[in-house]
């Protein structure tokens, strides 16, 4: 019959686990942010493609706050959307780099914590199987 051993985790390991959980949360937030940026980029790209199919003399409106305002001309909106697309591409690449960095850190911490937990468990199991010292 195997006896179960309860191991008190060292404070350092407990802190590492908390940090690991924070990274896990940061990754989830980063993933959401990346998805939102990607969606917005696709929307702007699609809008640019559609705008390019319109004749240059077409009336085009652009949002300013909650209002839709008639643009001076077709090119004004093209310029605004092109700049927005470039900004979104830069932000998306930056977010992806941050996400990849966090993923590497997450994987490294996962491996280290697993090794430390295994080492702590082995040490606890070894001390539990040692006979108690007898009277002198």
Residue pairs with C-beta under 8 A, 6 or more apart in sequence:
3 128
5 121
5 124
5 125
5 128
7 120
7 121
7 124
9 17
9 117
9 120
10 120
13 113
13 116
13 117
13 120
16 109
16 112
16 113
16 116
17 113
19 109
20 106
20 109
20 110
20 113
23 102
23 105
23 106
23 109
24 106
26 102
27 99
27 102
27 103
27 106
30 95
30 98
30 99
30 102
31 99
33 95
34 92
34 95
34 96
34 99
37 88
37 91
37 92
37 95
38 92
40 88
41 85
41 88
41 89
41 92
44 81
44 84
44 85
44 88
45 85
47 81
48 78
48 81
48 82
48 85
51 60
51 74
51 77
51 78
51 81
52 78
54 60
54 74
56 73
56 74
56 75
57 74
58 74
59 70
60 70
60 71
60 73
60 74
60 76
60 77
61 68
61 69
61 70
61 71
62 68
62 69
62 71
62 76
62 77
62 80
63 69
71 77
